[in-house]
Amino acid sequence: MVDPTPGIHHVTAIGSDPGRNHAFYTETLGLRMVKRSVNQDDVGVYHLFYADHEGSPGTSMTFFPYEDARPGRVGSGQARTVAFLIPADAVDFWVDRLEAADKVDAVSTFERFGDPVVAFEDPDGLPLELVGRADAPEPNLPEGPVPEEHAIRGFFGVTLALGSVDPTAALLEEMGFERTAEDPDQHRTRFEADGDRGYVVDLETDPNAPQGRPGAGTVHHVAFQVDDDEQAEWREVLQGQGLRPTEIIDRKWFRSVYARTQGGVLFEFATKSPGYAVDEPLDALGEELVLPEWLEDRREEIEAALPPLST
């Protein structure tokens, strides 16, 4: 039997302008760019990774920024919202900061399941939230534009937009999540894992909602943490749920298995190691374009095709 996942490993979304994307996530949200690479399945596009200082699992928001990407449509069959974790006493700080930011047009605040939530969108329209919790982990962003005591602590979780709760609920329970709360008025069901970051998955159901359309401002996939030596067993778990997982894929910084859920959302199961510091010194993460060994002989071609990225 596989060990339950403690929660999210990373979330990958689609963006447009890479420079604007970098500025928002590093300067406005205060995350660190821990890896600058390329989409291994489409090497003419950057893959940018933002996280805490070390790129810890559970903190990494990553992007494929296509310069000519058309706006997507957030809808059914997608992860519709990405939520970050902040200290409960940092909510007012973030409301003021986001309202003063040039690239944030609308900021709203409300309460969900007893937690304060700050809702807004990134420059491509990706729905984001900051969730305040008194039990937020210690900060790990010692250098940056946001005072460390107010800094983002990693993920709180994601909201999946679905036509129905089942069979995604059964898959989450097989992964180790437990159903902990429901809000019938909002058609929202909460599942929680046993980790301290990225431990929440909310299912928001509307059988009449329009289907999501991939594009800028939408989530590409949600990755969950799994133990390094259990990847083959996770493939069996997914097959047992009636899914069609990929083979194990070496992504250099983790190994991955992908499967599209019956609700339409693409899940990834990513190992916790070797991590982002396997090919760069910790104090230099994200400063240079890094390629996996199997792409290194194409470096000149790849660099020539990428747009400039000033950081």
RAQUIGI-V659029 format. One record per run of one state. SS is the DSSP state (H for helix, E for strand, L for the rest). FROM is the first residue (numbers start at 0). TO is the last residue. If there is no record, write none. Layout:
BEGIN
SS,FROM,TO
SS,FROM,TO
END
This chain:
BEGIN
L,0,6
E,7,14
L,15,16
H,17,27
L,28,30
E,31,38
L,39,40
E,41,50
L,51,58
E,59,64
L,65,69
E,70,70
L,71,71
E,72,72
L,73,74
E,75,75
L,76,76
E,77,86
H,87,99
L,100,106
E,107,111
L,112,113
E,114,120
L,121,125
E,126,132
L,133,146
H,147,149
L,150,153
E,154,161
L,162,166
H,167,174
L,175,176
E,177,182
H,183,185
L,186,186
E,187,191
L,192,198
E,199,204
L,205,209
E,210,210
L,211,211
E,212,212
L,213,214
E,215,215
L,216,216
E,217,225
L,226,226
H,227,239
L,240,247
E,248,249
L,250,253
E,254,259
L,260,264
E,265,270
L,271,274
H,275,277
L,278,280
H,281,283
L,284,287
E,288,288
L,289,291
H,292,304
L,305,310
END
